[in-house]
Amino acid sequence: MMPGAFNALSARMIEREGFDAMYVSGAVLANSVGGLPDVGLMTVSESRDHVAHIAAATTIPILVDADTGYGGPENAARTVRTLESAGASGLHLEDQEFPKRCGHLPGKKLVSLHEFTEKIAAAVAAKSSRGFLVLARTDARGVTGYDDAVARAHEYLKAGADGIFPEALESQEEFVRFARDVPTLLLANMTEFGKTPYLTADEFAGMGYQLVIFPVTLQRLALKAVQEGLRGLKQTRTQKDLVGKMQTREELYDLLGYRMQTPDDRR
């Protein structure tokens, strides 16, 4: 299970709560860092800086959404080197045309099979660590259909991908079928409000998926709480009634590993 971190502090909380790995979503990068929609407007340097802050605050593996690799094969290779040096443990690249769209929205277009296999091969060749994962995401299910998604997945594995991320499968039966048709390391995207039905991590595991991301869950929870807090503050003109919903100063300091000195400590 890989919850999506939206900043370094949320990443530290993911680790503190016992998760073994985390995810850095391209949508969350665009939304939380840039205040932008997820349409390919962010840069590799912005992703690098975001990942570096998260990696500096945590110790568990980080899987990064690298969108389309920020360009062609050479760009994808540079993206691997950049994010690996920033502290990522792996990334995935997608086979959409630029500018990309959210995988659960209509209107997507795919690059050619040849173009994407070149990109995957270049990305894999750029790894400095054998353990760094390069996963290939295919959006074909929502564009050209299930069979093309399977066919593309096999070609991406031949090009060197370490595993496959089949985006926007639409039923539990499709997930079962895909795992049977493409027996490799598989990632499932359990996002909210999308094409995929709500399934548990255990259900995904039983179907043959080793990685499950929850990319925007924490951002959505946090921003809903912020919205409700702002409305309460504006209405009552005080935060007094909101204090019980807040992380306390002590809880924050504990998460940060910070112990404030008192006069007695300095004696």
C-alpha positions as CSV (number, residue, x, y, z in Angstrom):
1,M,0.0,0.0,0.0
2,M,1.4,3.4,-1.1
3,P,-0.5,6.4,0.1
4,G,0.3,9.6,-1.8
5,A,2.3,12.2,0.1
6,F,1.5,15.8,-0.7
7,N,4.4,17.3,1.2
8,A,7.3,16.3,3.5
9,L,5.3,16.4,6.7
10,S,2.5,14.2,5.2
11,A,5.2,11.8,4.0
12,R,6.7,11.6,7.5
13,M,3.2,10.7,8.8
14,I,2.8,8.0,6.2
15,E,6.0,6.4,7.5
16,R,5.1,7.0,11.2
17,E,1.8,5.2,10.7
18,G,3.5,2.1,9.6
19,F,3.3,2.1,5.8
20,D,6.2,0.4,4.0
21,A,6.4,2.7,1.0
22,M,4.8,5.9,-0.4
23,Y,3.8,7.5,-3.7
24,V,4.3,10.9,-5.2
25,S,1.5,11.7,-7.6
26,G,1.9,13.9,-10.6
27,A,-1.6,15.2,-10.0
28,V,-0.7,16.1,-6.4
29,L,2.5,17.7,-7.6
30,A,0.6,19.9,-10.0
31,N,-2.2,20.6,-7.5
32,S,-0.4,21.2,-4.3
33,V,3.0,22.6,-5.6
34,G,1.8,24.4,-8.7
35,G,-1.8,25.1,-7.9
36,L,-2.5,23.7,-11.4
37,P,-4.6,20.9,-13.0
38,D,-2.9,17.6,-13.9
39,V,-2.3,18.4,-17.6
40,G,1.5,18.1,-17.9
41,L,2.4,21.7,-16.9
42,M,5.0,20.8,-14.2
43,T,8.7,20.3,-15.0
44,V,11.2,17.7,-14.0
45,S,13.1,20.2,-11.8
46,E,9.9,20.9,-9.9
47,S,9.3,17.1,-9.4
48,R,13.0,16.7,-8.3
49,D,12.7,19.4,-5.7
50,H,9.4,18.0,-4.4
51,V,10.8,14.4,-4.2
52,A,14.0,15.6,-2.6
53,H,12.1,17.3,0.3
54,I,10.0,14.2,0.9
55,A,13.1,11.9,0.7
56,A,15.0,14.0,3.2
57,A,12.2,13.7,5.7
58,T,11.6,9.9,5.4
59,T,13.4,6.6,5.0
60,I,10.9,4.3,3.3
61,P,10.8,3.8,-0.5
62,I,9.2,6.4,-2.8
63,L,7.6,5.7,-6.1
64,V,7.2,8.7,-8.3
65,D,4.7,9.5,-11.1
66,A,7.0,10.9,-13.8
67,D,4.1,11.5,-16.3
68,T,5.3,11.1,-19.9
69,G,9.0,11.5,-18.9
70,Y,9.0,15.2,-19.7
71,G,9.8,14.7,-23.4
72,G,11.3,12.0,-25.6
73,P,13.6,9.1,-24.8
74,E,16.6,11.3,-23.8
75,N,14.3,13.3,-21.5
76,A,13.0,10.1,-19.9
77,A,16.6,8.9,-19.3
78,R,17.4,12.3,-17.7
79,T,14.3,12.1,-15.6
80,V,15.4,8.7,-14.2
81,R,18.8,10.0,-13.3
82,T,17.3,13.2,-11.8
83,L,14.7,11.5,-9.6
84,E,16.9,8.6,-8.6
85,S,19.5,11.1,-7.4
86,A,16.8,13.0,-5.5
87,G,16.0,9.9,-3.4
88,A,13.2,8.1,-5.4
89,S,13.2,4.3,-5.4
90,G,11.3,4.1,-8.7
91,L,9.0,5.8,-11.1
92,H,6.4,5.1,-13.8
93,L,6.1,6.5,-17.3
94,E,2.9,6.7,-19.3
95,D,2.1,6.1,-22.9
96,Q,0.0,9.2,-23.4
97,E,0.7,12.0,-25.9
98,F,1.8,15.3,-24.4
99,P,-0.1,17.2,-22.9
100,K,-1.3,14.3,-20.8
101,R,-4.6,14.1,-19.0
102,C,-5.7,12.4,-15.8
103,G,-6.0,8.7,-16.6
104,H,-9.6,8.5,-15.5
105,L,-10.8,11.3,-17.8
106,P,-11.9,11.0,-21.5
107,G,-10.0,12.6,-24.3
108,K,-6.6,10.9,-23.9
109,K,-4.4,10.1,-26.8
110,L,-1.6,7.4,-27.0
111,V,1.9,7.7,-28.5
112,S,2.9,5.0,-30.9
113,L,4.1,1.7,-29.6
114,H,7.5,2.3,-31.1
115,E,7.9,5.7,-29.5
116,F,7.0,4.4,-26.0
117,T,9.2,1.3,-26.2
118,E,12.1,3.5,-27.1
119,K,11.3,5.7,-24.1
120,I,11.2,2.7,-21.7
121,A,14.4,1.3,-23.0
122,A,16.2,4.6,-22.6
123,A,14.8,5.0,-19.1
124,V,15.9,1.5,-18.0
125,A,19.4,2.0,-19.4
126,A,19.7,5.3,-17.4
127,K,19.2,3.5,-14.0
128,S,22.3,3.6,-11.7
129,S,20.8,1.0,-9.3
130,R,19.4,-2.3,-10.4
131,G,16.8,-1.9,-7.6
132,F,15.4,1.3,-9.0
133,L,12.0,0.4,-10.6
134,V,10.9,1.7,-14.0
135,L,7.3,0.8,-14.4
136,A,5.3,1.3,-17.7
137,R,1.9,2.7,-17.4
138,T,-0.5,2.1,-20.2
139,D,-3.7,4.2,-20.7
140,A,-4.8,2.0,-23.6
141,R,-7.8,0.6,-21.8
142,G,-9.7,3.9,-22.1
143,V,-8.5,4.7,-25.6
144,T,-8.0,1.6,-27.8
145,G,-9.4,-1.0,-25.5
146,Y,-8.4,-3.8,-23.2
147,D,-6.7,-6.1,-25.8
148,D,-4.4,-3.3,-26.9
149,A,-3.5,-2.6,-23.2
150,V,-2.4,-6.2,-22.9
151,A,-0.5,-6.2,-26.1
152,R,1.3,-2.9,-25.3
153,A,2.1,-4.2,-21.8
154,H,4.0,-7.2,-23.2
155,E,6.0,-5.0,-25.6
156,Y,6.9,-2.6,-22.7
157,L,8.2,-5.6,-20.7
158,K,10.3,-6.7,-23.7
159,A,11.7,-3.1,-23.8
160,G,12.9,-3.6,-20.2
161,A,10.2,-2.3,-18.0
162,D,10.3,-3.8,-14.5
163,G,6.5,-4.0,-14.3
164,I,3.2,-2.7,-15.6
165,F,0.7,-0.1,-14.4
166,P,-2.6,-0.7,-16.2
167,E,-4.5,2.5,-15.8
168,A,-8.3,2.9,-15.4
169,L,-9.4,-0.8,-15.6
170,E,-13.1,-0.7,-15.0
171,S,-14.0,-3.8,-13.0
172,Q,-12.7,-6.4,-10.6
173,E,-13.0,-8.9,-13.4
174,E,-10.7,-6.8,-15.6
175,F,-8.1,-6.7,-12.9
176,V,-8.2,-10.5,-12.6
177,R,-8.0,-10.9,-16.3
178,F,-5.1,-8.5,-16.7
179,A,-3.1,-10.2,-14.0
180,R,-3.6,-13.5,-15.8
181,D,-2.8,-12.0,-19.2
182,V,0.3,-10.1,-18.1
183,P,2.0,-12.1,-15.3
184,T,4.6,-9.6,-14.0
185,L,5.0,-7.0,-11.3
186,L,1.7,-5.1,-11.3
187,L,0.6,-1.8,-9.9
188,A,-3.1,-1.0,-9.3
189,N,-4.3,2.6,-8.9
190,M,-7.0,2.8,-6.2
191,T,-8.0,6.5,-6.8
192,E,-11.3,8.0,-5.8
193,F,-14.0,9.2,-8.2
194,G,-12.5,7.3,-11.1
195,K,-13.2,4.3,-13.4
196,T,-12.0,1.7,-10.9
197,P,-14.4,0.3,-8.4
198,Y,-13.4,0.5,-4.7
199,L,-11.3,-2.6,-3.9
200,T,-9.2,-3.3,-0.8
201,A,-5.5,-3.8,-0.9
202,D,-6.1,-7.4,0.1
203,E,-8.4,-7.9,-2.8
204,F,-5.8,-6.5,-5.2
205,A,-3.1,-8.8,-3.6
206,G,-5.4,-11.8,-4.1
207,M,-5.7,-10.9,-7.8
208,G,-1.9,-10.7,-8.3
209,Y,-1.1,-7.0,-7.8
210,Q,2.0,-6.3,-5.6
211,L,1.7,-2.5,-5.5
212,V,-1.4,-0.4,-4.7
213,I,-1.3,3.4,-4.8
214,F,-3.8,5.8,-3.2
215,P,-2.5,8.9,-5.1
216,V,-4.8,11.7,-4.0
217,T,-6.5,10.3,-0.9
218,L,-4.5,12.4,1.6
219,Q,-4.7,15.6,-0.3
220,R,-8.4,15.3,-0.7
221,L,-8.9,14.6,3.0
222,A,-6.6,17.5,4.0
223,L,-8.2,20.0,1.7
224,K,-11.7,19.1,2.7
225,A,-10.7,19.6,6.4
226,V,-9.1,23.0,5.5
227,Q,-12.3,24.0,3.6
228,E,-14.5,23.1,6.6
229,G,-12.1,24.9,9.0
230,L,-12.1,28.1,6.9
231,R,-15.9,28.2,6.7
232,G,-16.2,27.7,10.5
233,L,-13.6,30.4,11.1
234,K,-15.3,32.8,8.8
235,Q,-18.7,32.1,10.4
236,T,-17.8,32.2,14.1
237,R,-14.9,34.6,13.9
238,T,-12.8,32.3,16.1
239,Q,-11.1,29.0,15.8
240,K,-12.1,27.9,19.3
241,D,-14.6,25.3,18.1
242,L,-12.1,23.9,15.7
243,V,-9.3,23.1,18.2
244,G,-10.6,19.6,18.9
245,K,-10.1,18.7,15.3
246,M,-6.5,19.9,15.1
247,Q,-3.2,18.2,15.5
248,T,-1.8,19.4,18.8
249,R,1.5,21.2,19.2
250,E,2.8,18.2,21.0
251,E,1.7,15.8,18.3
252,L,3.4,18.1,15.7
253,Y,6.6,18.3,17.6
254,D,6.6,14.5,18.1
255,L,6.2,14.0,14.4
256,L,9.0,16.4,13.7
257,G,11.2,14.8,16.3
258,Y,11.6,18.2,18.0
259,R,12.0,18.7,21.7
260,M,11.7,22.3,22.7
261,Q,14.2,23.3,25.4
262,T,13.0,24.8,28.6
263,P,15.1,26.9,31.0
264,D,15.7,23.8,33.1
265,D,17.1,21.9,30.1
266,R,19.8,24.6,29.6
267,R,21.2,24.4,33.1
